[in-house]
Amino acid sequence: MNNTFGNIYRLTSFGESHGAGVGGIIDGCPADILLDMDFIQGELDRRRPGQSRITTPRKEADKVEFLSGIYEGRTTGTPIGFLIRNENQRSNDYDNITEAFRPSHADYTYQTKYGIRDPRGGGRTSARETIARVVAGAIAKQILLQENIIIQAYTSQVGNIRLEGNYKDYDLNLAETNPVRCPDPAKAAEMETLIKEMKAKGDTIGGIVTCVAQGVPVGLGEPVFGKLHAALGAAMLSINAVKGFDYGIGFDTPTLKGSEQNDSFYNDNGKINTRTNYSGGIQGGISNGQDIYFRVAFKAVSTILMEQNSVDINGQNTTIKARGRHDSCVLPRAVPIVEAMTAITLLDYYLLAKATIR
């Protein structure tokens, strides 16, 4: 089982949803980086359950404990070990599915592949594993900020409610002023209403998170294997419930002629610039110095509080109805996870670029 992500800046995560805790080991982190521990905890607070009326009511403090790799607030260059303890498990909520497979979950595939699974909250396949990613991403963000690289994500669509403009049309700082994490207050209110409607019915809804990385220098990524957009795509598609990724104008590309979507260059007071950014800041797999922006599509949560047809571990037809505490929409809590995986990927490729011998 592959539990490690990255080339130089690497995260290995461990733990299960209803085990003792979730944690990780970060290797390849540069030494002598002064860390803001309050910032790291703040990122975890953005992801934690029970933060609003539209997220799962599971109550977890998600306080991070650093075990190694940090001395007097500075990284030492050695592996950074950390742990977040689980404190509010209700494992008996899953007693009725110990021998049945939840539709569209990893239950069947995991059981078939490994011959065993932890049914409590999905075990290792639970999105609670993403806590480790947020910690590693929070550290990566702080290192990237020293290079003036800023990453911001936001909810741009829930169900059929979507933002019509692009990221430049909004003040992205407004995303943190509402529980949906949408920078348009009016649309955010509509999205929140829709999520509450789904929750009342015991159903779920999906949507899209848009992410923007500004200040990324020219030269990150490789032209054949190791393309930057491929790495970002792999990072996003590793997040639970993600079903799609596109960057730049993405799937709008087929509707435009080459003359309409080419980003023409010009000399901007001695600096090469582009008049448009349909490419999304990446050309030929390599960053070109423009803003990198992309979209991540999340499916509706598979666990619904409604009766569904399924089969049990013996292949017999059965019906199941989930119990317990679950998100009706993952989008609000997914925003910091998308940012974290973006930061991990960009820092990894930044360090790779610095290490390349030319």
C-alpha positions, 0 to 999 in steps of 0.5 A, a space after each residue: 500500500 502506497 502511503 507516501 506522496 512527493 519526491 523531495 518534500 515527502 509526506 507519509 501518512 498513517 492512521 484510521 478514522 476510528 483508531 487512536 489517531 492520524 499522523 504523518 512523517 514529513 521528510 525533505 523539509 529544509 532546515 532552519 525554517 521558523 514555523 508559525 504553530 498557530 498558523 498550522 493549527 489554524 489550517 487544521 481548524 479550517 478542516 476539522 469536523 463540527 465547525 459549522 451547521 453544514 458540516 459533520 457534527 463529529 467533535 474533534 479538537 484536531 490538536 497537532 502534536 509534533 514529535 520530532 524534526 522541530 527545535 525551538 520552533 525551527 525545522 532541523 532538517 530531520 524527519 518531522 513526525 506528528 500526531 493528531 489523536 482521535 477523541 470523539 469516535 462512535 464506532 458502533 454507528 458502523 455495526 450494521 455495515 461490518 458485513 455489507 458494502 456501502 454503494 460507491 464507497 471503497 468497502 468492496 474494492 478494499 475488502 477484495 484487494 486486501 481480504 480485510 478492512 476496518 469498517 469503522 468510518 471507512 478506516 484507512 479510506 476515510 477522509 480523516 486521513 487528510 489531516 496529515 496532508 493539511 499539516 504538511 501543507 501548512 508547513 509547505 505554505 509557510 516555506 512557499 510564502 518566503 518565496 512570495 508564492 500564495 495559494 488560495 482555494 474557494 468553493 465555486 460551485 455546489 450542485 447547480 449553484 455556481 459562480 459565473 466569473 473567474 477568480 479575478 472577479 472576486 475578493 478571495 479573502 471573502 471565502 473565509 467569511 462564510 461556512 461554505 467558503 465561497 467569495 460571493 456572499 450572495 451565492 454562498 447563502 444559496 449554497 448553504 441553503 442547498 446543503 441544509 436541504 440535502 442534510 434534512 433529507 439525509 442526502 448529499 450534494 457535490 460541487 467544485 473547488 477552484 484553486 489559485 497559486 500566485 507568484 509561482 516562478 518560471 521553470 517548475 515541472 518537466 516537459 515529458 514525464 513530471 509535468 507540473 499539471 500532471 503532478 497537481 492533477 495526481 495530487 488532487 485526484 488522491 483526495 477523497 471524493 474527487 472525480 475530476 481536475 482541469 487547469 486553465 480553461 480546461 474542458 472549455 478548450 474544445 469550443 475555442 479556436 487556436 487564435 482565440 486561446 493562444 496566450 500571446 507574449 509581449 515585452 513588459 518593461 524588460 520582462 516577458 509576459 502574456 496578455 492572457 492566461 488561458 494556459 493556466 500558468 503552465 505551458 508544456 508541463 512547465 510553469 510560465 510565471 503566470 497565475 496557476 489556476 485549476 478546478 477540482 470536482 467533488 462528487 456527492 458524499 457516498 454515505 447517505 442516510 437513506 436505505 440503499 440496495 447492496 450486497 454483503 461479504 458473502 455476495 448476498 443481496 441486502 439493504 443498508 442504511 447508514 447511521 452516524 455523523 457525516 458531511 452532506 457536502 464535502 466542499 467547505 472542508 475540502 478547500 483547505 485540503 486542496 490548498 494543502 495538496 497544492 502547497 505540498 506539490 509546488 514546494 516539492 517541484 520548487 525543491 526539485 528545480 533547485 536540485 536540478 544540475 544544468 
